[in-house]
Amino acid sequence: MTKLTRTTWFAVATALVTCAVVITPAAGAAPGTASSPMPMSGQWRACDFSKLKSVDAVGYARPVAHIRTDGSGTLVATVDVATAVPNTRYDVRVIQMPRPSLGCGPGAPGVVTGTLQTDAIGGGSTTFGGPVASGATGAWVVLERPSPYAQVPAEFYTTEFIASV
């Protein structure tokens, strides 16, 4: 019998999650944008998407995000994660661009927030949405596990590129 590695299990799980969701627009609905997988890494970024070198990455999760619009002015984000901390809540923010380097916390204009709860083996998924900000041309995603002792999250991941909206 062939032994499956952790990487193989992650690839299989990601493929199943990606293939299992098929969204069909309602008849007469305005067309939305298609979403592409957005890989995420342990790179901390300022609100303007510039990389911050002073914060070291921690964590071993394997997150991937998808951003799309539904054709009615709503931005929809889906985040899937594997190998994260089991039974843990993560905060998710979709930050719409362009914007200055400060001011992209929860509740800020052009920021859509949600949460992701992992299961007993560290897997999880969430889908949430909010209005597309006036003048927004793109968006990116932050996944973070809050720290009870510091302002810097205990664990964080950001998308590798800005998706068009």
C-alpha positions in Angstrom: 0.0 0.0 0.0 1.3 3.5 -0.9 1.9 5.9 2.0 0.4 9.3 1.4 2.4 12.3 2.7 1.0 15.4 4.3 1.6 17.3 1.0 -0.4 14.7 -0.9 -3.3 14.9 1.5 -3.3 18.7 1.3 -3.4 18.5 -2.5 -6.2 16.1 -2.5 -8.2 18.0 0.1 -7.7 21.3 -1.8 -8.8 19.7 -5.1 -11.9 18.3 -3.5 -12.9 21.6 -1.9 -12.2 23.5 -5.1 -14.1 21.1 -7.3 -17.0 20.6 -4.8 -18.3 24.1 -5.0 -20.1 25.0 -8.3 -21.9 28.3 -8.3 -24.5 28.8 -11.0 -25.8 32.4 -11.5 -29.6 32.9 -11.4 -31.3 33.4 -14.7 -31.1 37.1 -15.7 -28.5 37.9 -13.1 -25.7 40.3 -14.1 -22.5 38.4 -14.7 -19.9 38.6 -12.0 -16.1 38.1 -12.2 -14.5 34.7 -12.1 -12.2 33.9 -9.2 -8.7 32.4 -9.4 -7.0 30.7 -6.5 -4.9 33.2 -4.6 -2.1 31.4 -2.7 -1.3 32.9 0.7 2.1 33.1 2.5 3.4 34.2 5.9 4.3 37.7 4.6 3.0 40.6 6.7 1.8 43.6 4.6 0.8 47.2 5.1 -2.7 48.3 4.0 -1.2 49.4 0.6 0.0 45.8 0.0 3.7 46.7 0.6 5.7 44.1 2.4 6.8 44.7 5.9 10.2 43.2 6.7 10.1 43.8 10.5 7.6 41.1 11.3 8.6 37.4 11.1 6.2 34.8 9.8 4.9 32.1 12.1 2.6 29.2 11.5 2.3 26.2 9.2 -1.1 26.5 7.7 -1.8 26.2 4.0 -4.5 28.8 3.1 -5.8 29.7 -0.3 -8.3 32.5 -1.1 -10.8 33.2 -3.9 -12.3 36.7 -4.5 -15.0 37.4 -7.0 -17.9 39.8 -7.5 -21.4 38.6 -8.0 -22.5 41.2 -10.5 -24.7 43.2 -8.1 -21.9 45.2 -6.4 -21.1 42.6 -3.8 -17.6 41.3 -3.3 -17.5 37.6 -2.3 -14.5 36.0 -0.6 -13.9 32.3 0.1 -10.9 31.2 2.2 -9.9 27.6 2.7 -7.2 26.4 5.0 -5.5 23.1 5.9 -2.9 22.2 8.6 -3.9 25.2 10.8 -4.2 25.2 14.5 -7.1 22.8 15.3 -10.3 24.1 16.9 -9.3 27.8 16.5 -10.9 30.9 15.2 -9.1 33.0 12.6 -10.0 36.5 11.5 -10.3 37.2 7.8 -10.1 40.7 6.1 -10.5 41.5 2.4 -8.8 44.8 1.8 -9.9 46.7 -1.3 -7.4 48.7 -3.3 -6.2 51.4 -3.9 -5.7 52.7 -0.4 -3.0 54.3 1.8 -0.6 52.3 3.9 -2.6 52.8 7.1 -6.3 52.3 8.0 -7.4 48.8 7.0 -8.6 47.3 10.2 -12.0 45.8 10.7 -14.7 48.4 10.1 -12.6 50.7 7.9 -14.1 51.8 4.6 -13.3 49.2 1.9 -12.6 46.4 4.3 -14.8 43.3 4.4 -14.4 41.1 7.4 -15.3 37.5 8.3 -14.1 34.6 10.5 -12.9 31.1 9.9 -13.2 28.3 12.4 -10.9 25.3 12.1 -12.0 21.7 12.8 -10.3 19.1 15.0 -7.6 18.5 12.3 -6.9 22.1 11.4 -9.1 22.4 8.3 -11.6 25.1 7.7 -13.4 27.2 5.1 -15.5 30.4 5.1 -17.4 32.4 2.5 -18.6 35.9 3.2 -19.2 39.1 1.3 -19.7 42.9 1.4 -20.1 45.9 -0.8 -17.5 46.7 -3.4 -16.0 50.1 -2.4 -16.4 53.1 -4.7 -13.4 53.3 -7.0 -12.0 49.8 -6.0 -10.0 48.1 -8.7 -8.6 45.2 -6.7 -8.6 43.3 -3.4 -6.4 41.1 -1.3 -6.9 38.9 1.8 -5.4 38.7 5.3 -5.9 35.6 7.4 -4.8 36.0 11.0 -5.0 34.4 14.4 -5.2 37.1 17.1 -2.6 37.2 19.9 -3.9 37.6 23.4 -0.6 39.3 24.4 0.4 41.6 21.5 -0.9 43.8 18.7 0.8 41.6 16.1 -1.2 38.5 15.3 0.0 35.2 16.7 -0.1 33.8 13.1 -0.8 35.5 9.8 -1.0 34.9 6.1 -1.6 37.3 3.2 -2.3 36.7 -0.5 0.5 36.8 -3.0 -1.2 39.2 -5.4 -4.1 41.7 -5.7 -7.1 40.3 -7.5 -9.1 42.5 -9.9 -12.6 43.4 -8.9 
